Amino acid sequence: MSPTSPTTSPVSSAFTGHGNVTFLGAGPGDPGLLTLRAVEALAGADVLIAEPEVLEVVRGHARAGVSTPELTVVDEASTAAGVPVLRDAANLVMEAARGGKRVVRAVTGDPGLDGNAGAEMLACAAEGIPFEVVPGVATAVGVPAYAGVPLRDAQGTDVRFVDARTADDRCWSEVGASDGTVVVSTSLDSVAAAAGELVAAGRKPDTPLTVTIAGTTTRQRTWTATLGTIAQVFKQGKVLPSPEGHRPVIAVVGERSAPAQRDQLAWFESKPLFGWRVLVPRTKEQAASLSDQLRSYGAVPHEVPTIAVEPPRTPQQMERAVKGLVTGRYEWIAFTSVNAVKAVREKFEEYGLDARAFAGIKVAAVGEQTAAALVDFGVKPDLVPSGEQSAAGLLEDWPPYDPVFDPIDRVFLPRADIATETLVAGLIELGWEVDDVTAYRTVRASPPPADTREAIKGGGFDAVLFTSSSTVRNLVGIAGKPHNVTVIACIGPATAKTAEEHGLRVDVLSPEPSVHKLAEALADFGLRRREAALEAGDPVTRPSERRPGARRRRTT
């Protein structure tokens, strides 16, 4: 039995029926850094109050229908100049809590380091409104970890944290006199000024310095310099001046940020597809696990449906087949896609049936995702191809009909309206009768938004994954042909041939017809590309940065 969290024990029942507030740390930006308690609190919130960038991190864990009132912005000029938003959060928090709502107040990093959150806690205490605090990963700690910059060594280096916006002369003098590590929270265009303050206070100009923007996200970028050279590094790299100069950064000063050490420890930015925008032309249900895998390689997946799934035009055939399952008409049922499982499941639910209706029927499945969809339905497949996950692979393992051991000679095959005849012909050759039933229709999806179409044609994507010939035809049909700088990755020879027929250069071919092997192959391609650039002494860039007019580096 797992231990009970003290925040979810019966003691918390004192909050039940009353308005209460949870002050929650959302971490530095990576949604994966949210704590288990944070996810639990978000799931139970009636009202979620957060700045836009924080809301983007936490909203996915809130329940549908949660209220998310907007915070007031001073004005456009102040926003462009980096002036913080007018914090009317306290009023919103108190109003919702007085109304008996469960309020989550989410802040960047950790609420204990957010002065405004502290003031809001005092306001709750003054009115007797129950509140709790869910700590988060502090930005000043999480960002250096993702940048490959350890803050302490085995000798126990002293670490000081400084907010350049509020630091006074005494603060700069203290950290300048120290030889420990200094973590400075500042903005991109104020880094050089902070470095100057440290040098003036006594730190040597050759003290190593790292500056990280958009830390813990796939937009992260880190520069390495010294206190004396950072201004020149930004100027030569055309980092500044920039309209993004007001963006927050974390600067780490001290020996722990030495370039040689970061080269070995920059685990996040050295992921094989770090920062790559990868187009995944599949339905959202099919793309979920593939997108998760791409994120693990550092990529930013962008899902664009190229097909839409619709019911068959004449449902009677499907209805007869499902009734035949119940009455014992079939020995086998074979699923070749997740959509086929979904179609049968929906029909079962329509008739009030569940997985028990499969009792006595052998079940076959092509592909890991199809098998997983069946297990989720409560059905364990009896047969999954041991080799290639395709109709041909299934036929290699399918047993021939034996009139002695097989009481029934019929197979139910629920499929798409455009499925090939390979499986049907193979099963008939093995002696089986096949009811080839249209379970769903696939139609071309609607075109994606204009900005997505422009990114596809203009080289805004670094790679496209094609998982079938139809995804090639449909994507080109609804959005246009990908730019020639975009890396084209195909799941197999047939898909690659279709891509080439559409004038595309195929860069990556999956060794097996599996979406996960395809993602692995793209990651291997990205890794080889990265290693080649480093070996040649060139900067590591993304494919989209090679398009005409593209900036060499994005800072956000």
Order of alpha helices (4+ residues) and beta strands (2+ residues): beta-alpha-beta-alpha-alpha-alpha-beta-alpha-beta-alpha-beta-alpha-beta-alpha-beta-beta-alpha-beta-alpha-beta-alpha-beta-beta-alpha-beta-alpha-beta-alpha-alpha-beta-alpha-beta-alpha-beta-alpha-beta-alpha-beta-alpha
